[in-house]
């Protein structure tokens, strides 16, 4: 049976109104669709692009009814949306990815067990039902290990690194202090990886899968800092990563856009870290460097349209702008200096409040060769780092006019 295609003019619903929701809304509007955004935060950036805005809590029954009567199909921008809400909406509209996927992904224990059941590689882990079980779990998994809340938490939040058994007491106290009824945690063995990778997989309604080229990622303090596209892995190794990503997404059996994150060790082993059932920060380079962005793919799948091309037309390096770094590249000489760099593409998310650790925007550098894009990205990161050091020393500076070589 051919899926019904939603034509331009239809109203697409998105649950969550952060930068991913806003970028989805921008792609939808460009294709002629209207967007209904439901996010309790009135200042969420996607509300600025919405034809219809809903700002009540996600558990509000009256708003649920009004939202349902407004939209023809629904997606979401992050995995902490209530699965019960998605299940209710799914009885009335297409929800892509499905609510069943959301239930698996939003609980780290379920996700790891799901991947393990499908013979997909994951690092050794243990489930912790009570903080008192932490020492035993550490004995089973070994050190170093990473303790994570089973639900919620992102960008390093809700995580505790345990370097040696002596750390267990402090972590256990913190778990006890924040324990809620039914809460559990997962303890994962820390993988001594050589690189972090991710692959965007687009799953169509007709069972077709397309993958963007794998990319290399670097994190700082649990937050994605830099993405380099394409990966520097060999063609054979990159194909293997892409194949594993498709296996993981096909096991979920739902249309949508997914990002599969991997650890790659020096001896060539691959471990799946997490799956995101949505566009991903590491895929932002597709806005500028690919023929079809991850957000347009999200619109296409939601509307029953054919999957778009996944061709990388230029090499790219994407740098996140975190916290007050956004001021360094948008004020005075810092702004003009950045814009003078060939291939620099600035994206600001429209967030009104700057907070430490908050993603405020990103810069993508385009070039014919990855090495050139990477050099420009590393130059910007160096300037931002020097600015941060100076700011802590009581100085006020902008990005310095010291251009990278070979621009």
C-alpha positions as CSV (number, residue, x, y, z in Angstrom):
1,X,0.0,0.0,0.0
2,X,1.4,3.4,-1.0
3,X,1.6,5.8,1.9
4,X,-0.4,9.0,1.7
5,X,1.7,12.0,0.7
6,X,1.1,15.2,2.6
7,X,1.2,18.1,0.1
8,X,2.5,21.7,0.7
9,X,0.0,23.6,2.9
10,X,-0.4,20.7,5.4
11,X,0.4,21.3,9.0
12,X,3.3,19.4,10.5
13,X,3.6,19.0,14.2
14,X,6.9,19.0,16.1
15,X,7.2,18.1,19.8
16,X,10.0,20.2,21.2
17,X,11.0,23.7,20.1
18,X,14.8,23.9,20.5
19,X,17.3,24.4,17.7
20,X,16.5,21.0,16.1
21,X,12.8,21.9,16.1
22,X,13.6,25.3,14.6
23,X,15.8,23.9,11.9
24,X,13.1,21.3,11.1
25,X,10.5,24.2,10.9
26,X,12.8,26.1,8.6
27,X,13.1,23.2,6.2
28,X,9.3,22.6,6.3
29,X,8.5,26.2,5.6
30,X,10.9,26.2,2.6
31,X,9.0,23.3,1.1
32,X,5.6,25.0,1.6
33,X,4.4,23.4,4.9
34,X,3.1,25.0,8.0
35,X,4.4,24.0,11.4
36,X,2.8,23.6,14.8
37,X,5.4,23.7,17.6
38,X,4.6,22.3,21.0
39,X,7.1,23.3,23.6
40,X,6.3,24.5,27.2
41,X,9.2,27.0,26.9
42,X,7.7,30.2,25.4
43,X,11.1,31.4,24.4
44,X,12.0,28.2,22.5
45,X,13.4,29.2,19.1
46,X,11.1,27.1,17.0
47,X,8.1,29.2,18.2
48,X,9.5,32.0,16.2
49,X,8.9,30.0,13.0
50,X,5.6,28.4,13.9
51,X,2.3,29.0,12.3
52,X,0.8,27.5,15.5
53,X,2.4,27.5,19.0
54,X,1.5,25.5,22.0
55,X,3.2,26.3,25.3
56,X,1.3,24.2,27.9
57,X,3.1,21.3,29.6
58,X,3.2,18.1,27.6
59,X,0.8,16.4,30.0
60,X,-2.0,18.9,29.4
61,X,-5.0,17.0,28.0
62,X,-6.8,20.0,26.5
63,X,-3.7,21.1,24.6
64,X,-3.2,17.6,23.4
65,X,-6.6,17.7,21.8
66,X,-6.0,21.1,20.2
67,X,-2.6,20.1,18.9
68,X,-4.1,16.9,17.4
69,X,-6.8,18.8,15.7
70,X,-4.3,21.2,14.2
71,X,-1.7,18.8,12.7
72,X,-1.7,16.1,10.0
73,X,1.5,14.4,11.1
74,X,3.9,14.6,14.0
75,X,7.6,14.3,14.7
76,X,9.8,15.2,17.6
77,X,13.1,17.0,18.1
78,X,14.5,15.1,21.1
79,X,13.9,11.7,22.9
80,X,12.7,13.0,26.2
81,X,9.2,13.7,24.9
82,X,6.6,11.6,26.9
83,X,6.1,8.4,25.0
84,X,2.5,8.2,26.2
85,X,1.8,11.4,24.4
86,X,3.3,10.0,21.2
87,X,1.3,6.8,21.5
88,X,-1.9,8.8,21.9
89,X,-1.1,10.9,18.8
90,X,-0.1,7.9,16.8
91,X,-3.7,6.6,17.0
92,X,-4.7,9.7,15.1
93,X,-1.8,10.7,12.9
94,X,1.4,9.4,11.5
95,X,4.2,9.8,14.1
96,X,7.7,9.4,12.7
97,X,9.8,7.9,14.2
98,X,7.2,5.7,16.0
99,X,6.3,5.9,19.7
100,X,7.6,2.3,20.1
101,X,11.1,3.6,19.0
102,X,10.8,6.4,21.5
103,X,10.2,4.0,24.3
104,X,13.3,2.0,23.4
105,X,15.6,4.9,22.9
106,X,14.7,7.1,25.8
107,X,15.7,4.5,28.3
108,X,19.4,3.7,28.1
109,X,18.9,0.3,29.7
110,X,16.3,-0.7,27.2
111,X,18.4,0.7,24.3
112,X,21.5,-1.3,25.3
113,X,19.5,-4.5,25.8
114,X,17.8,-4.0,22.5
115,X,21.1,-3.6,20.6
116,X,22.5,-6.6,22.5
117,X,19.5,-8.7,21.5
118,X,20.1,-7.8,17.9
119,X,23.8,-8.8,18.1
120,X,25.0,-5.3,17.7
121,X,28.2,-4.3,19.4
122,X,28.0,-2.4,22.7
123,X,30.5,-1.9,25.5
124,X,30.0,-4.1,28.6
125,X,27.4,-2.6,31.0
126,X,25.5,-3.3,34.2
127,X,22.0,-2.1,35.3
128,X,21.8,-0.4,38.7
129,X,18.4,-0.5,40.4
130,X,19.6,1.1,43.7
131,X,22.6,3.3,44.5
132,X,23.7,0.5,46.9
133,X,24.3,-1.8,43.9
134,X,27.0,0.6,42.5
135,X,30.0,-1.1,44.2
136,X,29.0,-4.5,42.9
137,X,28.4,-3.1,39.4
138,X,31.9,-1.6,39.4
139,X,33.4,-4.9,40.4
140,X,31.6,-6.6,37.5
141,X,32.4,-3.9,34.9
142,X,35.8,-2.7,36.1
143,X,37.4,0.8,36.0
144,X,37.2,3.3,34.5
145,X,33.4,3.2,34.1
146,X,30.7,5.8,33.4
147,X,27.5,5.8,35.4
148,X,24.5,7.4,33.6
149,X,20.9,8.0,34.5
150,X,18.8,5.5,32.5
151,X,16.4,8.2,31.4
152,X,17.0,11.9,30.5
153,X,20.4,13.6,30.7
154,X,22.2,14.9,27.7
155,X,25.4,16.8,26.8
156,X,27.2,15.1,29.8
157,X,24.4,15.8,32.3
158,X,23.3,13.0,34.6
159,X,26.7,11.2,34.2
160,X,29.5,10.3,36.7
161,X,32.9,9.1,35.7
162,X,34.3,6.5,38.0
163,X,38.1,6.3,37.6
164,X,38.8,3.9,40.5
165,X,36.8,2.1,43.2
166,X,37.4,4.9,45.6
167,X,35.1,7.2,43.6
168,X,32.1,4.9,44.2
169,X,31.3,6.3,47.7
170,X,30.9,9.9,46.4
171,X,29.0,8.8,43.3
172,X,26.7,6.6,45.5
173,X,26.0,9.5,47.8
174,X,25.0,11.7,44.8
175,X,22.8,9.0,43.4
176,X,21.1,8.6,46.8
177,X,20.6,12.4,47.0
178,X,18.8,12.5,43.6
179,X,16.9,9.2,43.7
180,X,13.3,9.2,42.6
181,X,10.8,6.3,42.8
182,X,11.6,3.8,40.0
183,X,14.8,5.5,39.0
184,X,17.7,3.4,37.8
185,X,21.1,3.9,36.2
186,X,23.4,2.1,33.8
187,X,27.1,1.6,34.4
188,X,29.1,1.3,31.2
189,X,32.7,0.3,30.7
190,X,34.7,3.2,29.4
191,X,35.9,2.3,25.9
192,X,39.5,3.3,25.1
193,X,38.5,4.7,21.7
194,X,40.7,6.1,19.1
195,X,37.9,8.2,17.6
196,X,34.2,8.9,17.9
197,X,32.1,8.5,14.8
198,X,28.5,9.0,13.9
199,X,26.3,8.1,10.9
200,X,23.0,9.6,9.8
201,X,20.6,7.0,8.5
202,X,17.4,8.0,6.7
203,X,14.7,5.3,6.9
204,X,11.9,5.6,4.3
205,X,8.4,4.4,4.3
206,X,9.1,1.9,1.6
207,X,11.9,0.1,3.6
208,X,14.7,2.0,1.8
209,X,17.7,3.2,3.9
210,X,20.2,5.8,2.9
211,X,23.3,6.8,4.9
212,X,25.3,10.0,4.9
213,X,29.1,9.5,5.0
214,X,30.4,8.7,8.5
215,X,31.9,11.7,10.3
216,X,34.5,12.1,13.0
217,X,33.4,13.8,16.2
218,X,35.3,15.4,19.1
219,X,33.7,16.2,22.5
220,X,34.6,18.5,25.3
221,X,33.0,18.1,28.8
222,X,30.4,15.8,27.3
223,X,29.3,18.3,24.6
224,X,30.0,17.8,20.9
225,X,32.7,20.4,20.0
226,X,33.8,19.5,16.5
227,X,32.5,17.4,13.6
228,X,34.6,16.6,10.5
229,X,33.0,15.3,7.3
230,X,33.8,12.9,5.9
231,X,35.6,10.6,8.3
232,X,39.3,9.9,7.7
233,X,38.7,6.2,8.0
234,X,39.5,4.0,4.9
235,X,36.6,3.5,2.5
236,X,36.3,-0.2,3.6
237,X,36.1,0.8,7.3
238,X,33.6,3.6,6.6
239,X,31.4,1.2,4.7
240,X,31.5,-1.2,7.7
241,X,30.4,1.6,10.0
242,X,27.6,2.6,7.7
243,X,26.4,-1.0,7.4
244,X,26.3,-1.4,11.2
245,X,24.3,1.8,11.5
246,X,21.7,0.6,9.0
247,X,21.5,-2.7,10.9
248,X,20.7,-0.8,14.1
249,X,18.1,1.4,12.5
250,X,16.5,-1.4,10.5
251,X,16.0,-3.3,13.8
252,X,14.0,-0.4,15.1
253,X,11.7,-0.8,12.1
254,X,10.4,2.7,11.8
255,X,10.7,5.5,9.2
256,X,12.6,8.6,10.3
257,X,16.0,10.2,10.5
258,X,18.4,8.6,13.0
259,X,21.9,9.2,14.1
260,X,24.0,6.2,15.3
261,X,27.1,7.1,17.4
262,X,30.1,4.8,17.6
263,X,33.4,4.4,19.4
264,X,36.2,3.1,17.2
265,X,39.2,1.6,18.9
266,X,42.8,1.5,17.8
267,X,42.5,-2.2,16.8
268,X,39.5,-1.5,14.7
269,X,36.7,-2.6,17.0
270,X,33.4,-0.7,16.8
271,X,30.9,-0.2,19.7
272,X,27.6,1.6,19.4
273,X,27.3,4.3,22.0
274,X,23.8,5.6,21.4
275,X,21.1,6.1,18.8
276,X,19.2,9.4,18.4
277,X,15.8,9.0,16.8
278,X,16.0,12.4,15.2
279,X,18.4,14.8,13.4
280,X,21.6,15.2,15.3
281,X,24.1,17.9,16.2
282,X,26.8,16.0,14.3
283,X,24.7,16.2,11.2
284,X,24.4,20.0,11.1
285,X,27.1,20.1,8.4
286,X,24.4,18.8,6.0
287,X,22.8,22.2,6.0
288,X,25.7,23.5,3.9
289,X,27.7,20.6,2.6
290,X,25.1,18.1,1.4
291,X,22.6,18.2,-1.4
292,X,19.7,17.5,1.0
293,X,20.0,18.4,4.7
294,X,19.0,16.1,7.6
295,X,16.1,18.4,8.4
296,X,14.7,18.2,4.9
297,X,15.0,14.5,5.1
298,X,12.9,14.6,8.3
299,X,10.3,16.6,6.5
300,X,10.3,14.2,3.5
301,X,9.9,11.1,5.6
302,X,7.2,12.7,7.7
303,X,5.2,13.7,4.6
304,X,5.6,10.3,2.8
305,X,7.9,11.8,0.2
306,X,10.9,9.9,-1.4
307,X,14.2,10.1,0.5
308,X,16.4,12.8,-0.7
309,X,20.0,12.5,-2.0
310,X,22.7,12.0,0.7
311,X,25.6,13.3,-1.4
312,X,28.4,15.3,0.3
313,X,29.3,18.0,-2.1
314,X,32.1,19.6,-0.1
315,X,34.2,18.7,2.9
316,X,33.1,20.3,6.1
317,X,34.1,21.0,9.7
318,X,31.4,22.1,12.2
319,X,32.2,23.9,15.4
320,X,29.6,24.4,18.1
321,X,29.3,27.8,19.7
322,X,28.7,27.1,23.4
323,X,27.6,29.6,26.0
324,X,29.0,33.1,25.7
325,X,31.2,32.1,22.8
326,X,28.5,33.3,20.6
327,X,29.4,36.8,21.6
328,X,32.9,36.4,20.3
329,X,31.8,35.7,16.8
330,X,28.8,38.1,16.5
331,X,30.3,41.3,18.0
332,X,32.6,43.9,16.5
333,X,35.7,42.6,14.7
334,X,35.0,39.0,15.7
335,X,32.0,39.0,13.4
336,X,33.7,40.6,10.4
337,X,36.8,38.4,10.9
338,X,34.7,35.2,10.8
339,X,32.7,36.3,7.8
340,X,35.9,37.1,5.9
341,X,37.0,33.4,6.0
342,X,36.1,31.6,2.8
343,X,33.6,28.9,3.3
344,X,32.5,30.0,6.8
345,X,28.8,29.5,7.4
346,X,27.3,30.9,10.7
347,X,24.1,29.5,12.1
348,X,22.5,31.2,15.2
349,X,19.7,29.4,17.0
350,X,17.8,32.5,18.3
351,X,18.0,31.5,22.0
352,X,17.4,34.6,24.1
353,X,19.3,33.5,27.2
354,X,23.0,32.6,27.2
355,X,23.9,29.8,29.7
356,X,27.1,28.0,30.3
357,X,27.2,24.8,28.4
358,X,24.2,25.8,26.2
359,X,24.5,25.4,22.4
360,X,23.9,28.9,21.0
361,X,24.8,28.2,17.3
362,X,27.4,26.7,15.1
363,X,29.9,27.5,12.4
364,X,30.5,25.2,9.5
365,X,33.6,25.6,7.4
366,X,33.4,24.4,3.8
367,X,36.4,23.5,1.6
368,X,37.4,21.2,-1.2
369,X,39.6,19.1,1.1
370,X,38.8,18.1,4.7
371,X,42.2,19.2,5.9
372,X,41.5,22.8,4.9
373,X,38.1,22.8,6.6
374,X,39.6,21.3,9.7
375,X,42.4,23.9,9.8
376,X,39.9,26.7,9.8
377,X,37.8,25.1,12.4
378,X,40.8,24.5,14.7
379,X,41.7,28.1,14.2
380,X,38.3,29.3,15.4
381,X,38.5,26.9,18.4
382,X,41.9,28.2,19.3
383,X,40.6,31.8,19.2
384,X,37.6,30.9,21.4
385,X,39.8,29.1,23.9
386,X,42.2,32.1,24.1
387,X,39.2,34.4,24.6
388,X,37.9,32.2,27.4
389,X,41.3,32.2,29.2
390,X,41.5,36.0,28.8
391,X,37.9,36.4,30.1
392,X,38.7,34.4,33.2
393,X,41.7,36.7,33.7
394,X,39.4,39.7,33.7
395,X,39.9,40.9,30.1
396,X,37.3,41.4,27.5
397,X,38.3,40.4,24.0
398,X,36.9,39.3,20.7
399,X,38.1,36.8,18.2
400,X,41.6,37.9,17.1
401,X,42.5,38.8,13.5
402,X,45.0,36.0,13.0
403,X,43.7,34.1,10.0
404,X,44.4,30.4,9.5
405,X,46.8,29.5,6.7
406,X,45.6,28.3,3.3
407,X,42.3,30.0,3.4
